[in-house]
Amino acid sequence: MPLPKPEYPRPDFDRSERWLSLNGEWGFEPAGGEPTTIVVPFAWETTASGVRRTWLERAVYRRTITVPAEWDGRRIILSFGAVHHATRVVVDGALVGTHTGGYTSFEFDVTDAVSPGRASELVVEVDAPADKREIPHGKQRSIPRDDYDGVSFTPTSGIWQSVWLEARGRTYVASASLRGDSLTGFAISGTVAGDAVTGDAPADVSVVATIDGRETTLPADADGRFEGFLSVDEPHLWSPSDPHLYAVELRIGEGASADRVVATAGLRRIETRGEQLFLNGRRLYIRGVLDQGYWAESGLTAPDDAALARDLELARELGFTLVRKHLKFEEPRWLHYADRMGMLVWAEPACPSRFTPESARAFEEQLPDMVRRDGSHPSIIVWGLYNEEWGLDWDIPGSPERAAAAVHAYDTMHALDDSRPIVENSGWAHVRTDLVDWHYYDEDPATWAANVAALASGEKDSFEVKLGPDFLVDKSFYGSEDFPRTGVPILNSEFGAGFTSLERAWHVRWQTQEIRRHDRFAGYVYTELADVEHEMAGLLDTERRAKDWGGLSPADINAETVLIVDLVPQRAGADIAIPAGPLRLDVRASHHGESALAGVLLAAWTAPGSQAPPTDREAADARAELSVVPFVVSDAVTLALPAPGRAARLHLWLDVDGATVAHTFVDAAPIEEPNRRGARAS
């Protein structure tokens, strides 16, 4: 069989000169079942694994490995991208290490357990409890069930990211952090490792860092830690429009036993100033989408490398500038693609679903590994932590102990990395955070518009949240009376509504414009990119195919410049009733570019469902001059339109020097009345 996922797993921390993939077919011994085979790195619940077993709680993987003879004299490292949940690794009958945590990467030095050129048996024993409530598991389904079981999915158990061997120097760089937020060079720190018994102790060695041909020597201390600053001549900043990456070579020693790794990083600074976000000193507005990183045949594991890259490309094609990777450490290759293409990332760990002191500790134990592996990616501009009080029993305001757990998680993360904004509990009930984000779902356009306006003005700081079919509560931005009500950026990080694909496209068009109507907000994150199992909220289906959007181009509503129409739409396909006479319509613009725009707003009635406005400007039924400055919604301009005389689509577009920079539409159709049984007439 072809080797699954054959690419080197860490292009951001590249040792691909000497590595060996262990993906492929392994022996598999499910507890209480007959031995069979499994395809690594796919979870045993998935079709791609060849096993497709759900609620199996224990299994043993087995295979033969042979370290290449030419690696003799180097340290041999066995690496795991991720294994859920508890792992015990044995080589030729000898225990080489254990690990607990289903999302974090880990590795073992197996130099003393293998002989280059000779076969060894590798055994990986995995425990994956069905009851996941007190361990980090994100949206994996649990038995007993989570409180949020309705939005949980098939579990991901066993090996679910790549496994590989690599050869390193006798003393080697074990970790390295590169932070480019100075914009003039990289603050670098890390650790070296070796074996004191064989004379490979990490003390008294130096790491030579090379960037653009310039070398800097970084001595390691007695504990193997090194740090320093690598300045850059003529700094080239990383940004979404110009995602420049630097390659930094880290080397220890010379000759056959030397160690060499190439890390990639970017010069960029993300910061908050009052209620605004800035990237490299320029105002930033987030236009994001939530992505859960599930695939139909392979679960949490991307089926191949192309699928990882394609999801980012699709998000960009839909107009999004940020992806919130939800409750999951995505593969480093995905983050590397985001770095290369300039897609911003909101990264967050999986959380437990029930609060105990032990579950809070297990949650925080992930954080150092997340920062150590992923912290050098310039694409990551937000660290998320808890989500919607999951793992805090939906009770931050009512429980000082749970509020303290959220604060402690923030403080822990801030001590690990203070170079990015941190959100301690995404959605509501904030007690210590750098961003006040909110999750709000509403099916009624008028209620949505009114509540969003009240949240923007400060008139309200709470909104209704449906935590269950019959469980409706008010949730506030704030979980503490002491949290400041102004001075921290506010943004939406989950919204969306509608049952059918047409309804969802209709809601996203109007709900997004209402967020853009209010300059106070620093951005939004739409839910979601693609469907997952029974959750059909995606703009795309599970196979990443476009749905029927009713003529909407999502890129229009997520554009740098959008039009805002002053009306409350009635229903999908019928924003307004067919006008009986002339129609007057007020329209505004929101613009997040670097300079002001001045152009002509055009409007034209066309056939229902038409995809685009007329190409001939002279076909417009109305026009008006419109100007807009960055980050300030324009004053309304009024268009006077003739009645269309029939069902029609009114296209609205802003023309600047012959180019269309913004576009939306309004559908005029008969407004159906509910039938006698309370349903819409068919």
N, C-alpha and C positions, 0 to 999 in steps of 0.2 A: 504494500500500500504506500502511496505517497506520504512523505513525512509531513504531519500536520504542523502548521505554524513553524516553518523552518527558519524564520528570521531570528537574528540575534536579539534577545529580549530587551537589552539596555543600550540603545543607540545614544542615549544621553550620557552614559557612563561606559564608554566603549572599550571593551577588551576582546573584541572579535578576532584578534590575531590568533588567539589560541582558545578555542571553545568547542564544545561538542553538545549538540542537542540530544536530550533524552526523551523527547516527545515520540509518540508512536504507540505501538502495541506493547502492553505490559500484561503479565499474569495478574489475575484478579480473583481474590478469595473473599466473597461476601460472607459475613457472619451467618452461620446456619444454612448456607447454600453451597452449591457445587462450584468448584473452581472453573473459571472461564477466562476471558481476556477483556481488556478495556483499552480504549484509545485515549491516551494522555495527550493534551491537557483538558479534557472535557469532563465535567462533573458526572457522577454516575447516574444522576436522574435524566440526563439528556440523551436524545437520539444519537447525537454525534459521538457519544462515548461507546456506543454499541451495547450498553448494559440496560439503561432506562429503568432503573430501580428507584422508587420513591420510598421514603421512610426507612431505608436501610441505615442503621446507626453505627455500624462498624465494618471495616473491610481492610484487607491487606493487599498491597501492590507488591509485585515482585518482577525483577528483570536482571539480566546480566549486563554489567558495564565493563568496558575495557578502556583504561586510560591510555592514550597514545604514548608509545615508547619514547618519542621525542620530548615528552614533557618531563622526563626524569630530571631531577634536580630542582624542580620548581614546586611551589605549593599548589595543591589540587583542592579546588573549592567546589562543593556541590550546592547548587542554588535552586531555590523554589520560588516561583512568582507568587503563588498563593495556594494554600491547602486549607479546606474547611473541615474540621475546626482544630482538633488536637492531633499532633503528629509525632510519631516516634520513628526514627530512622536508624537502620541497622545495616552495616556492611560486613559481609562474611561472618555473621553471628555476633559482631561487636557493636554495641550501641555507640553511635557517633553524635547523637543529639536529639533533643525534643523541642517542640514549639507549640504554643497555644495561641490561637487567633486566626480566624478564617480569611482575613483580607490582607494581612501584612506579608511582605516578602521576607525570606530568611535564608541563611546559608550556613554550611558547616565546612570546616577545614577537615578534609578526609585524607590528607597527605599520608598520615601514619596508618591508615586503614586499607590503602590500595597499593598495588605495585604496578607501575607503568609497564604496559605491554602484556599484562596478565589479566585474565578475566576475574571478576569479583561478582558476588551476588548482592544486589541492592534490594532491601526490603523497606517498604514504607507502610507503617500501620497508622490507620486514621480512625478517629472517633468523631462522629458527627451527630450530636444529640438531636432527637426530635423536638425536645423541649428547649427552645432557643431563647426563651423570654429574658433570661438574665445574662446572655452573652451577646456581643455585637453580631447582628445578623441582618440589619437593614430590612428589606422587604421579602426575605425568605420566609415562607410559611412555617409556622410552628404548631406542634401538638404538645400540650394544650395551645389553643389558638391565641394570637395576639389580639389586643383591643382593636387593632386596625386590620384585622384579617381580610376584610373586603378589598383592600388594596395591596394584599400580599400575593406572592407568586410562588411557583414551584421552587423548592429549595435547591441550593447549589452545594453539593457535598463532595468531599475528597479533593484530589488534585484538580484545580481548575485554571491554573495558569502554567506557563512553560516551566520545564525542569531542564537543567543543563549543568555541565561541568565546564570549568575554565581553569587555565593554568595562570598563576601569578608569580611574581618574584618571591624569593625567599623571605624578604621583608617587603610588604606591599601596602598600598594605600587602601585602607578598608572602607573609608567614607570620606567624602569631601563636600563641603557646602560652598557655593559661589553665589554671592549676592551682588547684583549690579545696580543697586538703588542709589549709589553715589553719583551715577551717570558719568563718572570719570575713570572707572576701573572696577575691579572685583575684590570685595572683601572675601577672603578664602580662609576656611578652617576645616580641619578634619582629623582623622586618626590613621595611624599606621599600625600594622599587626605583623607578628612573626612568632617564632618559637624560641624561647630563651634556651631550651635544652640543646638545641642544635646550633646555637650561636646566631640565631636570626632575630634577636630581641629588637623591639621597635625603638628603644632608647638610643640616643646618640646617632641617629641617622637624619638625613635631610631630604626633603622633597624638593625637586627642581621643577618649578612651574614655568611653562613656556607659552607665551601668547604673542602672536604676530611676530615671531622670531626673537622676542625679548625674554630672557631668562631671569627668574627670581628664585633665590634659594630660601626655603622655609624650613628651619631646623625643627625637629621633633623633640619634645621634652621627655622626661623620664617615664611619663605615662603614655607616650606615643602620640601626643597631641601636637598639632602644628597649626599656625595661623599667620596671616600676613595680608598685604594688599598688593594687587597686581594692577598697576596703572596702565592705561591704554592711550596711545598716541591718536589724536584725532578721533575721539569716541564716536561710534556709529550706534545710535540708540535703536532699541527694539520697540516696535509699535505695530498695531494691527495692519497699518498701511505699508509698513516697511519692516518686516520681522527679521531683522539682522541678528544672526547668531555668531558668537565667538567660539572657537575650539581652543580649549586650554589643555595642554598636555601636562600630566603629572608623572614624574619619573623618579624612581629610587634606584640608585646604583647604575652600573654599566655592565655590558657583556651578557653572557648567557643567563645569569641569575637576576638580571635587572627586572624591575617592575615598571609597567607603562600602562596608563589609562588616559583616555581623551574624554574630557567632560565638555558639554556644551552649555552655554548660558547666554543671557542677554543683558544689556544695559537698559534698565527701565525702572521707573519709580512710580508706585501707586500710593496715593495718599488721600486723606480726607482733609478738607478745609471747611469748617463749619458744616453746613448741610450739603456740601458739594464734593464730588469725586474728581481727582485730577490724575492724569497719566502723563508722566514726563512734563509736568507743569502745565498741561493743557486740559481744559474741562472735559470730563468723560461722562457720557450718558450710556448706561448699560441697556442693550437690546438683546435680551437673552432668551434661551429656551432650555427647559428641563429635559435631560436625557438620562434614562435609567440603564442604558447599556445592556439590554436583553436582546437575544436573538432566538427565533422560534426553535431551531434545531439544536442550539448549543448553549442556551441559557445565558448566564453572566459572561461566558467566554465568547469573544468574537470568533466566528467560524474561520476567518483567515485575516491576514493583514490588510487586504483590500477593504474589508468591511469596516475596520477601524477608521481608515482614512476616509472612506465614503461617508460615514455618518457626519464627520466634520464638514466635508464638502457640501452635503445636503443642507446642513444648518446654515452655511454661508449662502447657498443658493436661495434659501428662504428669507434671507435678509438679516439673520441674527449675527451679532458680533460677539456673543458670549454663550458658552454652554455650561449649565449647572449639571455636573455629573453627580447624580443623585444617590447618596448612601452607598458609595462604592469607590474603592481605590481602582481606577481604571489602569490598564496596562501602561507601562512607561512608553511603549511605542505610540500609543494614542496621544499622550502628552507631548511627545517629541513631534508628532505631526502637527499638533496645535501650535507648538513653538514655531515650526517652520512656516505655517500658513498664516500666522497672526490671529488665530482665534483665541479670545480670552476665555479663561476657565474659572469657574467656581468649584473648588474641590472640597469634598467632605467625606468623613468616615461613615461606616455603618454604625447604627446605634442599637442598644438593647431595647426591649419593649416594656420592661418592668424595672422599677427602681428598688435597688438594695445597695448598701455600701459596696458590696462585692461587684455588682453590675456596673456601678459608677467607676470603680477602679479598673475593671476590664475595658470599659470604654476609653478611659484615659491612657491605658497602656498602649493603645494603637498610635497615639499621637506622635511620640518620638520617631517611630518607624516611618510614619507618613511624611514628616518633615525631612528626615534623613534621606529618604529615597526621592521625594518629589519636590523638595524645597527650592532647587536650583532652576526650575522651569519658569521662565519669564511669563509664560502664558497664564499661570495661576495668579490671579489678582485678589481672590477672596478665599479664606479658609472658613468653611462652615463646620459646625460641631453638631449639637443635638438638632433634631428636626421635630417641630410641633410638640415638644415635650414628650416625645416617645422616649422611653427609658426614664422619664420623670413623672410618669402617671398622670399627665395632663394637669399638673397641680403645682406649678411654680408659685403662683400668687398665694395659694393656701397652705404652703408647706415651707417653712424656713429651711428645712433640711434639703429639700429638692432645689430650692433657689440657690442654696449654698453650693450644691453640686454643679449647677450651671456656671456659677461664678468661678468655682475652682477649675472647671474645664477651660474657661476663658483664660484664667491666670496661667494655667499650665501651658496652653498653646502660646500665649504671649511671651512666656519665658523661653520657649523653643524658637519662636520666630515672630518678631515684631515688625517685619518689613511689609506686611499685608494687613488689610482690614480683616477682623475676625468676627464672626457671628456666632454667639454662644448657643442660641436656640432659634432656629429659623422658623418664622411664621408669626410669632406673637410673644407676649409675656417676657419682654426683654428686661434683664437685670444688670448685665454688663456686656456691652457690645460696641463695635465700631460702626455698625450699620443697623438701623431699625428697619428690618424687613417684615413684610406682612403677606400672608396667604389668604386670599379672599375669593370665594366662588359664589356667583349669584346668577340666576337664570333670567332675572327681570332687568331689562335695559334701563328703565327709569330708576329703579332702586340702585342699580350699580352706579349710574352716573351721579346720583345724589349723594351716595355714601362716599364715593371716591372724592367728590368735591369737598365734603365735610372733613374727610381725613386729611386732605391737602391743606385746608384752611386752619386746621386745628380745632374746629368746632366739635369734632368727634375724634376719639382715639380708639374706638372699639367697633366691632362688627360681628355679625352672626356667623358661627361656624357649626356645620353639621357634622358632629363626631360619630354619629350612627344614624340608622334609619329613623329613630324616634328620639334622638338626643341632640337638641339644638341649644347651644350656649353662646354667650357673648364672650369674645376674646379681645383683649386690649393690646395695643402696641407694647404696653409697659407692664412688667410684673412686679414693679416696686414703685412706691410713692416717691422714692429718692431719685429715680432715674430722670435725667433732664428731659423736658418736653420739647426743647428746641436745641439746635446746635449739632445734631448728629444726622448724617444723610439718611433719608427715608426712601425706600424703594420696594416695589412689589416683587416677590420672588416665586409666586404661584398664582395663576388665575386661568380661567377658561370655563366654558359652559356649553350646553347643547348635547343632544342625544345622537342625532344623525350627523353625518359629515357636513351636510349643508348647513345645519344649525350651528355646528361648531365653527365653521368658517364665517358665518354671519356674526356670531358673538365675538370672535377674535377681532374682526374688523371694527366693530363698534366699541368693544371694551378697550382695545389698545388705544383708539383715538381719545377715549376719556382719560386714560393715564397721561397721554401726551398733552392733554389740554392744560395740565397743571405743572407749572415750572418748578414747584417745590420738590417734586420727586426726582430721584437720581437714576431712575431706570425701572426696568421690569424684566421678569422671566416668565415666559408663557409655558403652560403645561399642556402638551408636551411634544417632543419631536416625533416619536413613533409609538404605536400601540404596543402593549405588553399583555399577552394572554387575554384575559377577559376585560382588561382596562383599555377601552378603545377611545382614548382621548387624544391620540396623536394626530398631527397634520399628515403623517404618513402611516401606512399600515405596518404590520409586523415585518413584512418583506421590504420595507422602505419604498413602497410605491405610493405615488401621490394619490390622494383621495379626490372626490368630486368637491371642489371648493366653490362651485356656483359662479365661476368667472372671476373669483378673487385670485390675485397674485399675492401670496404672503409677503413677498419682497417689497410690495408697495406699502404695506402697513408697518413694516419694520425698517423703512428707509431712513436715511439721514434727515430727509425732509418729508413731512406728511401733511395732508390736509385734514382739517377738523370741521365737520359739518354740524351746525347748531340745530340739531333736531333729535328727538327721541324716537328711534326706529320701532316699528310695530311688531314685525315678525320676519323670519327668514323668507326672502323672496318678495316681501312686500314691506319695504321700509316705510313707505307712505302710501296713502290711498291715491288713486289716479286723480290728479288735480282737475277740478271742474272748471277752473279758470286760471288766469296767470298765477305763477308761483314766485314768491320772493324767498330767497334762501341765503342765509348768512354763512360765510365760510372763513375760517382762519387757517393759519399755517404754524407748524412747529418745526424748527430748524436747528440741527445740532452740528452744523459745519463750522468752519473756522472764520468765515466772513459772511457778511450780510448778502441777502438775495433780493433782487427786484425783478419782477416779471409780470406776466399776464395770466390771470386765472381765466380759464375757458370752461364752458359747459355746453354739452350737446346731448339731446335726446337721441337714443338709438334703440334698436330692437331689444326686447328682453333677452338677458343672458349673454349679450355681446361681450367679448373679451377685452376689447381695447377701445379707446376713443378714436374718433376719425383722424386720419392722417392729415387731412386738409383743415387748417385752422379756420378757413372761411366757412366751414360747415358748422361752426359753433353757434349755438342759439343765444349765448350771452357771454360777455367778457368783462373783466374789470382788472385794473392794476392792483398788484399785491406786493408788498414789501415785508420782509421779516429779518430780524437780526438774530444771531445765535443765542439759543437758550432763553428766548423770550417769545412767548406765543403772540402772534400778531393780532392787531385789532381785526375785527370782522369786516369783510367787504360783502356787500349785498349784490346778489345776482337776481335780475328780473327775467323770468323765463316764461315763455308761452306754455299753455297747457298742451300736453302731448296728444290728447284726444284718445288715448288707448293705453294699455299696459306698455311700459317702456323702461329702459335703463338710462339714467342720467349720468353720463361720464363727466367728471370734474378733473381738470389737470392744470398744473402750473407750468407754464412755458417760460424758460429763461434763455434768451438768445437762441431760440430755435430748438432747445432741448427740453424734454419733459423731465422735470426733477421731482414731481410728486403727482400721485394719481389716486383717486378713489371713485366710488360710484354710489348712487342712490336708486333703489328699485321702486318703481311706482306700479302698483297692482291692486286688484280688488282686495279689500280687507275682509276675510271670512269671519263670520260670527260663529261662536260655539254652537254646536247642535244641541238638541234637547237633552241629550245624555251627558253633556258637559265636555264632549270631545270636539275637536275641530271637524267641520264638515268635510267630507271627502269628495 
